[in-house]
């Protein structure tokens, strides 16, 4: 049996921290207003000379170090982003060059805030063909560059950052195989570590409730280059589909919510996180929350949370982790894995 498993995680947050108090000096808002509605207290903002491939590079190096894998061993890079360095080439190709490697496959995935789940599912499917040995899967964003900083309804919600994982292809895994690097051994009760299943969906008829509708033609921007969102509609849609796809993943693996050790939803808004956990019957104590410190980092939010909970010891070998993403498109999906 061929399966891919996570053997290392990494993340990167730009040095510039923008607090709610600092935002309140720029616009009609307050720390109390933002926290009450979103749970967000601060966000990180990339420097003018930092691009998605730069953020991804830092996160990738951390993941490679944690995995004990050399960059030259990577033969597949899948990078999820909605804010690439340029129209083309892909930020994945630029990252590959910055890592000093060449020859392996490298491409971007654009599914907005579901991007990392889409990228992880894509990399896992390719790994299962037996063609690739080690993959880098990254979510990286500089959303600060597509925000209207005069619109307090959107600009307070987002931040920049990158998270990454290293996937290793395993064949003929037995129950004694080790799990996530440094986290001990998976117990025989749980079975071998790896990605158990992935579930991806989309419905383009909802494209207008969360979008950046601008386009470039003949050197000019047509439409708006800034993010536009119907917050109420997004909330209702997100809570519904996150619950549905979470249950779909559990059903596919004959599992119950009680068997989930950690739920890592897309970190958009603490109210969405709370509502999703409540609907699924998963206690808040099992939900990894980073939105208060990172804000919504789109495709980077799930791997950032995964890395944090891995490094602080919450996520250990032999545990079930359910990742759920939802984003513009509308796209949504889930990945269930065993560490």
C-alpha positions in Angstrom: 0.0 0.0 0.0 1.3 3.4 -1.0 0.6 6.3 1.4 2.0 9.8 1.9 2.6 11.0 5.5 3.7 14.3 7.0 7.2 14.1 8.3 8.0 17.7 9.0 6.2 21.1 9.4 7.4 24.7 9.2 6.0 28.2 9.2 7.0 31.8 8.7 5.4 35.1 9.8 6.7 38.5 8.6 8.4 40.6 11.3 6.0 43.5 11.1 3.1 43.0 13.5 0.0 45.2 13.0 -2.2 45.3 16.1 -5.8 46.3 16.4 -4.7 49.4 18.4 -2.5 50.5 15.5 -5.4 50.0 13.1 -7.6 52.1 15.3 -5.2 55.0 14.8 -5.8 54.8 11.0 -9.6 54.3 10.8 -12.8 54.3 12.7 -12.5 51.0 14.6 -11.2 49.7 17.9 -9.6 46.7 19.5 -12.9 45.9 21.3 -14.9 46.1 18.0 -12.5 43.8 16.1 -12.1 41.2 18.9 -15.8 41.0 19.6 -16.7 40.3 15.9 -13.7 38.2 14.8 -11.5 37.2 17.7 -8.5 38.8 15.9 -6.0 40.8 18.0 -3.1 41.3 15.5 -1.8 40.3 12.1 1.6 40.1 10.4 2.3 42.2 7.3 5.0 41.4 4.8 7.7 44.0 4.0 7.6 45.7 0.7 10.4 43.5 -0.6 8.9 40.2 0.7 6.9 38.1 -1.8 5.0 34.9 -1.5 8.0 32.8 -2.7 10.1 34.5 0.1 7.7 33.6 2.8 7.3 30.1 1.4 11.1 29.7 1.4 11.4 30.4 5.1 8.5 28.0 5.9 9.9 25.3 3.6 13.4 25.4 5.1 11.9 25.0 8.6 9.8 22.1 7.5 12.8 20.4 5.7 14.9 20.8 8.9 12.1 19.3 11.0 11.8 16.4 8.6 15.5 15.8 8.3 15.1 15.9 4.5 17.5 17.8 2.2 16.1 20.3 -0.4 17.7 18.2 -3.2 15.5 15.3 -2.2 12.3 17.2 -3.0 10.9 16.1 -6.3 7.5 17.8 -6.0 6.4 21.2 -4.9 2.7 22.3 -4.7 2.2 25.8 -3.5 -1.2 27.2 -2.6 -1.6 30.9 -3.0 -4.0 33.6 -4.3 -1.3 36.3 -4.2 1.6 35.0 -6.3 4.8 36.9 -7.0 3.7 37.5 -10.6 1.3 36.3 -13.2 3.8 33.7 -14.3 6.0 31.8 -13.7 4.4 30.2 -10.7 5.6 31.0 -7.2 6.3 27.3 -6.8 8.9 27.5 -9.6 10.4 30.6 -8.0 10.5 28.8 -4.7 12.2 25.8 -6.3 15.0 28.1 -7.7 15.4 29.8 -4.3 15.8 26.3 -2.7 18.6 25.6 -5.2 16.9 22.6 -6.8 15.6 21.8 -10.2 14.0 19.0 -12.3 11.1 18.0 -10.1 7.5 19.1 -10.7 6.5 22.5 -9.2 3.2 24.3 -9.6 0.7 26.6 -7.8 -2.8 25.8 -6.7 -5.4 28.6 -6.5 -8.4 27.8 -4.3 -8.1 30.8 -2.0 -8.6 29.9 1.6 -9.1 26.2 0.8 -5.8 26.3 -1.1 -3.7 24.3 1.4 -6.3 21.5 1.6 -6.5 21.4 -2.2 -2.7 21.4 -2.4 -2.3 18.6 0.2 -4.9 16.5 -1.5 -3.2 17.0 -4.9 0.3 16.2 -3.6 -1.0 13.1 -1.8 -2.7 11.8 -5.0 0.5 12.3 -7.0 2.6 10.6 -4.3 0.3 7.6 -4.4 1.3 7.0 -8.0 4.7 6.1 -6.8 6.4 8.7 -9.0 7.5 11.1 -6.3 9.4 10.4 -3.1 9.3 13.7 -1.1 7.0 16.6 -1.6 6.8 20.2 -0.2 3.3 21.4 0.2 3.0 25.1 1.1 0.3 27.7 1.8 1.6 31.2 1.5 -0.1 34.6 1.1 0.5 38.3 1.1 -3.2 39.3 1.3 -2.2 42.8 2.7 -1.6 43.7 -1.0 -5.1 43.1 -2.2 -6.9 44.9 0.7 -8.6 48.3 0.7 -7.1 49.8 3.9 -10.0 52.2 4.1 -12.6 49.4 4.4 -12.7 48.3 8.0 -15.1 45.5 7.1 -12.3 43.6 5.3 -8.9 45.0 6.0 -9.0 44.1 9.7 -9.6 40.5 8.9 -6.5 39.5 7.0 -2.7 39.0 7.4 0.3 37.5 5.7 2.3 34.3 6.4 3.3 30.9 5.2 3.1 27.3 6.4 4.6 24.2 4.9 4.8 20.4 5.3 7.1 17.8 3.9 5.3 14.7 2.7 7.2 11.4 2.3 5.9 8.4 0.3 5.7 5.2 2.2 5.1 1.8 0.9 3.9 -1.2 2.8 3.4 0.7 6.0 3.0 -1.4 9.1 1.4 -0.4 12.4 4.8 0.2 14.0 5.8 2.8 11.5 6.8 6.1 13.1 4.6 9.1 12.7 5.4 12.8 12.3 9.1 13.4 12.8 10.0 13.7 16.5 6.5 12.8 17.8 7.1 9.2 18.7 5.5 6.1 17.4 2.0 5.6 16.2 0.1 3.0 18.3 -1.2 -0.2 16.7 -4.7 0.9 17.8 -4.6 3.7 15.4 -2.8 2.1 12.5 0.0 3.5 10.3 0.5 7.2 9.9 -0.4 9.1 6.7 -3.2 10.9 4.9 -6.3 8.8 5.2 -8.6 10.6 2.8 -9.3 14.0 1.1 -12.5 15.5 0.0 -12.7 18.5 -2.4 -15.7 20.6 -3.6 -16.6 23.8 -5.3 -19.6 25.9 -6.4 -18.9 28.8 -8.6 -22.4 30.2 -8.4 -21.3 31.7 -5.0 -18.3 33.5 -6.6 -19.7 37.0 -6.0 -19.8 36.8 -2.2 -16.0 36.7 -1.8 -13.8 37.8 -4.7 -11.2 40.2 -6.1 -12.9 41.0 -9.4 -10.2 43.1 -11.0 -8.3 42.0 -14.1 -5.4 43.3 -16.1 -5.8 44.1 -19.8 -3.3 46.0 -21.9 -1.5 47.2 -18.8 -4.5 48.6 -17.1 -6.6 47.3 -14.2 -10.3 46.8 -15.0 -12.7 46.4 -12.1 -11.4 46.5 -8.5 -8.1 45.0 -7.5 -9.3 44.9 -3.9 -11.0 42.1 -1.9 -14.8 42.3 -1.7 -16.8 40.2 0.7 -20.4 39.7 1.9 -19.6 38.8 5.4 -23.0 37.5 6.5 -23.3 35.3 3.4 -19.8 33.9 3.8 -20.4 33.1 7.4 -23.6 31.1 6.7 -22.0 29.3 3.8 -18.7 28.5 5.5 -20.3 27.0 8.7 -22.6 24.8 6.6 -20.0 23.3 4.2 -17.3 22.9 6.8 -19.6 20.8 8.9 -20.7 18.8 5.8 -17.2 18.1 4.5 -15.9 17.3 8.0 -18.6 14.7 8.5 -17.9 13.4 4.9 -14.3 12.8 5.9 -15.2 11.0 9.1 -17.8 8.8 7.4 -15.3 7.8 4.7 -13.0 6.5 7.4 -15.8 5.0 9.6 -14.9 7.4 12.4 -16.9 9.5 14.8 -16.2 13.0 16.0 -15.0 11.6 19.3 -12.1 10.0 17.5 -10.8 13.3 16.2 -7.8 14.4 18.3 -7.4 17.8 16.7 -9.6 19.9 14.4 -7.8 22.5 12.4 -10.3 24.6 10.4 -9.4 27.5 8.2 -8.7 30.4 10.5 -11.1 33.1 9.2 -13.1 34.2 12.2 -13.4 32.7 15.7 -17.2 32.6 15.3 -16.8 30.3 12.3 -14.4 28.1 14.2 -16.7 27.9 17.2 -19.8 27.2 15.2 -18.1 24.5 13.1 -16.8 22.7 16.2 -20.3 22.9 17.9 -22.1 21.6 14.8 -19.7 18.6 14.5 -19.8 17.9 18.2 -16.1 18.4 18.7 -15.1 20.3 22.0 -13.4 23.6 21.8 -10.4 22.1 23.6 -9.7 20.1 20.5 -9.7 23.0 18.1 -6.4 24.6 17.1 -6.9 28.4 17.1 -4.4 30.9 15.7 -6.8 33.5 14.2 -6.3 35.8 17.3 -2.6 36.2 16.5 -2.4 35.7 12.7 -5.8 36.9 11.5 -7.0 35.2 8.3 -3.9 34.2 6.3 -6.0 32.4 3.6 -4.1 29.4 2.2 -1.5 29.8 4.9 -3.8 29.5 7.9 -4.1 25.7 8.2 -0.4 24.9 7.8 0.5 27.8 10.2 -1.8 26.3 12.8 -0.6 22.8 12.2 3.0 23.8 12.6 2.3 25.7 15.8 0.4 22.8 17.4 3.1 20.4 16.4 5.9 22.4 17.8 4.2 23.2 21.1 3.6 19.5 21.7 -0.2 19.4 21.3 -0.1 17.3 18.2 1.7 14.0 18.8 2.3 10.7 16.9 -0.6 8.5 16.4 -3.3 11.2 16.5 -6.1 12.0 14.1 -6.0 15.5 12.7 -8.9 16.9 10.6 -8.2 19.9 8.4 -11.1 21.8 6.9 -10.8 24.7 4.5 -13.3 27.0 2.8 -12.7 30.0 0.6 -13.6 32.1 -2.4 -14.8 30.2 -5.5 -16.6 29.0 -3.5 -14.3 26.1 -2.7 -14.2 23.8 0.3 -12.6 20.6 1.4 -11.2 18.4 4.1 -8.2 16.2 4.8 -8.1 13.6 7.5 -4.6 12.4 8.5 -3.0 10.3 11.2 0.3 11.7 12.5 
